[in-house]
Amino acid sequence: MNWNDLRVLLALYREGTAKAAAKTLRIDPVTVTRRLEALERDLGVTLFQRTTRGLLPTEVAHHLFELAERVETAAFAVERGASGARETIAGLVRVACPADLGIRMIAPALPRLRAEHPELVVELITGASIVDLNRREADVSLRLVRPELAELVCRRVGAIAYAVYRHRDGAPKRWIAWVEGASGLPEGRWIDAQRGDQAPAVRVDRTAAAEAAAAAGLGLALLPTAMGDAHPALVRDRPDEPPVLVRDVWMVIHRDLRAVPRIRRVMDFLAGVVEQSAPG
């Protein structure tokens, strides 16, 4: 058994299917299945029961998962230590952030960083899920919620201001709300408080969809000011009022990586980009 075998075991245990595990490992699902079969054959045990719902771990898998997690923790500690020993501004830095932040703010600014450090490669991971920095799913994370884990170091790098927008030629009365699963977000709670019992014009699961719906004249949308002010079809519904909501942006990193030169440079870059988008 080698480290690659353990990575397959860990991914299958956490994800429950070969397809999902393959996505995490960035390999083909057939390869995942083949490695699992080889691992079970080498160990002489069944690690997962194959069912129509996916892979169900056996008692042996439960036991091996606990051991494999310890090995994983040690392996990542070694990797972080090795990363810290490199002094050049070159190599890969994985940055995770909310989609709207990555698409609207970070990605457009990356050419500046690339011009300064052509051997530096930024991998931008956008989405709503929070990545696990302990497992090196990312090196740096921008979040709208401050983490509590002791091994993570975070600092506030700015804020995102929100205002209400509508189509410039309309006066909609109904709101563009968030889907039920996202209604617990500060943005969703604020919108729900405004609309009360009124049915929404539409429900969305991301800010970009709310922007598109508002631009189509469908309703009132709560959008980051950097997004809404830049859209030619949108105007603020309450132009004389300050932003109705402000959310802090936190930059998070594992404490073992904060001295790595290339990561420190990317952190400085990210902080500068976010700070340029001050609430207004």
HUFEN-V350430 format. One record per pair of residues at least 12 apart in sequence whose C-alpha atoms are under 8 Angstrom apart, sorted by the first residue. I is the first residue (numbers start at 1). J is the second residue. D is the distance in Angstrom with one decimal. If there is no record, write none. Layout:
i->I j->J d->D
i->I j->J d->D
This chain:
i->1 j->39 d->7.3
i->5 j->35 d->6.9
i->5 j->36 d->7.7
i->5 j->39 d->6.8
i->6 j->68 d->6.1
i->7 j->25 d->7.9
i->8 j->21 d->7.4
i->8 j->25 d->7.7
i->8 j->32 d->6.6
i->8 j->35 d->7.3
i->8 j->36 d->7.1
i->9 j->36 d->7.3
i->9 j->65 d->7.2
i->10 j->65 d->6.3
i->10 j->68 d->7.0
i->10 j->69 d->7.4
i->11 j->24 d->6.9
i->11 j->25 d->7.3
i->12 j->55 d->7.6
i->13 j->57 d->6.6
i->13 j->61 d->7.8
i->13 j->65 d->7.4
i->16 j->54 d->5.8
i->16 j->55 d->5.2
i->16 j->56 d->7.0
i->17 j->54 d->5.2
i->17 j->55 d->5.7
i->18 j->30 d->7.9
i->18 j->32 d->6.1
i->18 j->33 d->6.3
i->45 j->60 d->7.7
i->46 j->58 d->7.1
i->46 j->60 d->7.7
i->47 j->59 d->7.8
i->47 j->60 d->6.1
i->47 j->61 d->4.9
i->48 j->61 d->7.0
i->72 j->135 d->7.8
i->73 j->134 d->7.7
i->73 j->135 d->7.4
i->76 j->134 d->7.6
i->76 j->135 d->6.7
i->76 j->136 d->7.1
i->77 j->256 d->7.9
i->80 j->256 d->6.1
i->80 j->257 d->6.1
i->81 j->256 d->7.0
i->81 j->257 d->7.8
i->83 j->257 d->7.3
i->83 j->260 d->6.4
i->84 j->256 d->7.6
i->84 j->257 d->6.2
i->84 j->259 d->6.3
i->84 j->260 d->4.5
i->84 j->261 d->7.7
i->85 j->260 d->7.3
i->86 j->260 d->6.9
i->86 j->261 d->7.4
i->87 j->260 d->7.1
i->87 j->261 d->5.7
i->87 j->262 d->7.7
i->88 j->261 d->6.6
i->88 j->262 d->6.8
i->89 j->117 d->6.8
i->89 j->119 d->7.3
i->89 j->120 d->6.3
i->89 j->261 d->6.1
i->89 j->262 d->4.5
i->89 j->265 d->7.6
i->90 j->117 d->7.2
i->90 j->118 d->7.8
i->90 j->119 d->4.7
i->90 j->120 d->4.2
i->90 j->121 d->7.3
i->90 j->262 d->6.2
i->91 j->119 d->6.3
i->91 j->120 d->5.0
i->91 j->121 d->5.8
i->91 j->262 d->7.5
i->92 j->120 d->6.2
i->92 j->121 d->4.7
i->92 j->122 d->5.9
i->92 j->123 d->7.0
i->93 j->120 d->7.6
i->93 j->121 d->6.3
i->93 j->122 d->5.0
i->93 j->123 d->6.1
i->93 j->138 d->7.7
i->93 j->139 d->6.2
i->93 j->140 d->7.7
i->93 j->262 d->7.4
i->93 j->263 d->6.3
i->93 j->266 d->7.7
i->94 j->122 d->5.8
i->94 j->123 d->4.6
i->94 j->124 d->6.2
i->94 j->125 d->7.2
i->94 j->137 d->7.8
i->94 j->138 d->4.8
i->94 j->139 d->5.1
i->94 j->140 d->6.4
i->95 j->122 d->6.9
i->95 j->123 d->6.0
i->95 j->124 d->5.0
i->95 j->125 d->5.9
i->95 j->138 d->5.8
i->95 j->139 d->6.1
i->95 j->140 d->4.9
i->95 j->141 d->5.6
i->95 j->142 d->7.7
i->96 j->124 d->6.0
i->96 j->125 d->4.5
i->96 j->126 d->5.8
i->96 j->127 d->7.9
i->96 j->131 d->7.1
i->96 j->138 d->6.1
i->96 j->139 d->7.9
i->96 j->140 d->6.4
i->96 j->141 d->4.6
i->96 j->142 d->6.3
i->97 j->124 d->7.7
i->97 j->125 d->6.4
i->97 j->126 d->5.2
i->97 j->127 d->6.6
i->97 j->128 d->7.9
i->97 j->141 d->5.8
i->97 j->142 d->4.8
i->97 j->143 d->6.3
i->98 j->126 d->5.3
i->98 j->127 d->5.1
i->98 j->128 d->5.6
i->98 j->142 d->7.3
i->98 j->143 d->7.1
i->99 j->126 d->4.5
i->99 j->127 d->4.8
i->99 j->128 d->6.9
i->100 j->207 d->6.9
i->100 j->208 d->7.0
i->102 j->124 d->7.2
i->102 j->125 d->8.0
i->102 j->126 d->6.1
i->103 j->126 d->8.0
i->104 j->227 d->7.3
i->105 j->273 d->7.0
i->105 j->274 d->7.4
i->106 j->270 d->7.2
i->106 j->273 d->6.8
i->107 j->124 d->7.9
i->109 j->273 d->7.2
i->113 j->269 d->7.3
i->120 j->262 d->7.5
i->133 j->152 d->8.0
i->133 j->253 d->7.0
i->133 j->254 d->6.2
i->134 j->254 d->6.9
i->139 j->253 d->6.3
i->139 j->254 d->7.4
i->139 j->257 d->7.6
i->139 j->263 d->7.4
i->140 j->251 d->7.1
i->140 j->252 d->5.8
i->140 j->253 d->5.0
i->140 j->254 d->7.8
i->140 j->263 d->7.6
i->140 j->267 d->7.4
i->141 j->251 d->5.7
i->141 j->252 d->5.0
i->141 j->253 d->6.5
i->142 j->249 d->6.6
i->142 j->250 d->5.6
i->142 j->251 d->4.6
i->142 j->252 d->6.2
i->143 j->249 d->5.7
i->143 j->250 d->5.1
i->143 j->251 d->6.4
i->143 j->252 d->7.4
i->144 j->247 d->6.5
i->144 j->248 d->5.8
i->144 j->249 d->4.9
i->144 j->250 d->6.0
i->145 j->248 d->7.5
i->145 j->249 d->7.4
i->145 j->250 d->6.9
i->146 j->250 d->6.2
i->147 j->252 d->7.9
i->151 j->254 d->6.1
i->151 j->255 d->5.9
i->152 j->252 d->6.6
i->152 j->253 d->5.7
i->152 j->254 d->4.6
i->152 j->255 d->5.6
i->153 j->252 d->5.7
i->153 j->253 d->5.4
i->153 j->254 d->6.0
i->153 j->255 d->5.5
i->154 j->250 d->6.3
i->154 j->251 d->5.4
i->154 j->252 d->4.3
i->154 j->253 d->6.4
i->155 j->250 d->5.5
i->155 j->251 d->5.5
i->155 j->252 d->6.9
i->156 j->248 d->6.8
i->156 j->249 d->5.8
i->156 j->250 d->4.5
i->156 j->251 d->6.3
i->157 j->248 d->7.8
i->157 j->249 d->5.9
i->157 j->250 d->5.9
i->157 j->251 d->6.5
i->157 j->271 d->5.3
i->157 j->274 d->6.5
i->157 j->275 d->6.4
i->158 j->248 d->6.0
i->158 j->249 d->5.3
i->158 j->250 d->7.4
i->158 j->271 d->7.5
i->158 j->274 d->5.7
i->158 j->275 d->5.2
i->158 j->277 d->7.8
i->158 j->278 d->6.8
i->159 j->246 d->6.5
i->159 j->247 d->5.4
i->159 j->248 d->4.2
i->159 j->249 d->5.1
i->159 j->274 d->7.4
i->159 j->275 d->7.7
i->159 j->277 d->7.7
i->159 j->278 d->6.4
i->159 j->279 d->6.5
i->160 j->224 d->6.3
i->160 j->225 d->7.7
i->160 j->246 d->5.6
i->160 j->247 d->5.3
i->160 j->248 d->6.4
i->160 j->249 d->7.0
i->160 j->277 d->7.4
i->160 j->278 d->7.0
i->160 j->279 d->6.0
i->161 j->224 d->5.5
i->161 j->225 d->5.8
i->161 j->226 d->7.9
i->161 j->243 d->5.9
i->161 j->244 d->7.7
i->161 j->245 d->5.9
i->161 j->246 d->4.4
i->161 j->247 d->6.5
i->161 j->278 d->7.6
i->161 j->279 d->4.7
i->161 j->280 d->6.7
i->162 j->222 d->6.3
i->162 j->223 d->5.2
i->162 j->224 d->4.3
i->162 j->225 d->5.4
i->162 j->243 d->5.4
i->162 j->244 d->6.0
i->162 j->245 d->5.1
i->162 j->246 d->6.1
i->163 j->222 d->5.6
i->163 j->223 d->5.7
i->163 j->224 d->6.4
i->163 j->225 d->6.0
i->163 j->228 d->7.9
i->163 j->236 d->6.8
i->163 j->238 d->8.0
i->163 j->242 d->7.8
i->163 j->243 d->4.9
i->163 j->244 d->5.6
i->163 j->245 d->7.0
i->164 j->220 d->6.5
i->164 j->221 d->5.5
i->164 j->222 d->4.6
i->164 j->223 d->6.4
i->164 j->236 d->5.7
i->164 j->237 d->5.6
i->164 j->238 d->6.9
i->164 j->244 d->7.7
i->165 j->214 d->7.1
i->165 j->220 d->5.7
i->165 j->221 d->5.3
i->165 j->222 d->6.3
i->165 j->223 d->6.9
i->165 j->228 d->6.6
i->165 j->234 d->6.1
i->165 j->235 d->5.5
i->165 j->236 d->4.4
i->165 j->237 d->5.2
i->166 j->214 d->5.5
i->166 j->215 d->7.0
i->166 j->217 d->6.8
i->166 j->219 d->6.5
i->166 j->220 d->5.1
i->166 j->221 d->6.5
i->166 j->234 d->5.5
i->166 j->235 d->5.8
i->166 j->236 d->6.5
i->166 j->237 d->6.0
i->167 j->214 d->6.0
i->167 j->215 d->5.3
i->167 j->216 d->7.0
i->167 j->217 d->5.1
i->167 j->219 d->8.0
i->167 j->233 d->5.7
i->167 j->234 d->4.7
i->167 j->235 d->6.3
i->168 j->233 d->5.8
i->168 j->234 d->5.2
i->168 j->235 d->5.3
i->170 j->217 d->6.6
i->172 j->217 d->7.3
i->172 j->218 d->7.2
i->172 j->219 d->5.1
i->172 j->220 d->6.3
i->173 j->219 d->6.6
i->173 j->220 d->7.0
i->174 j->195 d->7.5
i->174 j->198 d->7.5
i->174 j->199 d->7.5
i->174 j->200 d->5.8
i->174 j->201 d->5.5
i->174 j->219 d->5.3
i->174 j->220 d->6.2
i->175 j->191 d->7.3
i->175 j->195 d->6.7
i->175 j->199 d->8.0
i->175 j->200 d->5.1
i->175 j->201 d->5.6
i->175 j->202 d->7.4
i->175 j->219 d->5.2
i->175 j->220 d->4.7
i->175 j->221 d->6.3
i->176 j->200 d->5.8
i->176 j->201 d->5.5
i->176 j->202 d->5.2
i->176 j->203 d->5.9
i->176 j->204 d->7.3
i->176 j->210 d->6.4
i->176 j->213 d->7.5
i->176 j->214 d->7.6
i->176 j->218 d->7.6
i->176 j->219 d->5.6
i->176 j->220 d->5.7
i->176 j->221 d->5.3
i->176 j->222 d->7.9
i->177 j->191 d->6.4
i->177 j->192 d->7.3
i->177 j->200 d->5.9
i->177 j->201 d->7.5
i->177 j->202 d->6.3
i->177 j->203 d->4.7
i->177 j->204 d->6.3
i->177 j->210 d->7.9
i->177 j->221 d->7.6
i->178 j->203 d->4.9
i->178 j->204 d->4.9
i->178 j->205 d->5.8
i->178 j->206 d->7.7
i->179 j->203 d->5.1
i->179 j->204 d->5.4
i->179 j->205 d->5.6
i->182 j->205 d->6.8
i->187 j->222 d->7.1
i->187 j->245 d->7.7
i->191 j->222 d->7.4
i->201 j->218 d->6.5
i->201 j->219 d->6.1
i->202 j->218 d->7.9
i->207 j->223 d->6.8
i->210 j->222 d->7.7
i->210 j->223 d->7.6
i->211 j->223 d->7.0
i->211 j->228 d->7.3
i->214 j->234 d->7.4
i->215 j->233 d->5.6
i->215 j->234 d->6.0
i->220 j->237 d->7.9
i->225 j->243 d->7.9
i->225 j->279 d->7.4
i->225 j->280 d->7.0
i->226 j->277 d->6.9
i->242 j->280 d->7.1
i->243 j->279 d->7.5
i->243 j->280 d->6.7
i->246 j->279 d->7.4
i->249 j->274 d->7.9
i->251 j->267 d->7.8
i->251 j->271 d->7.8
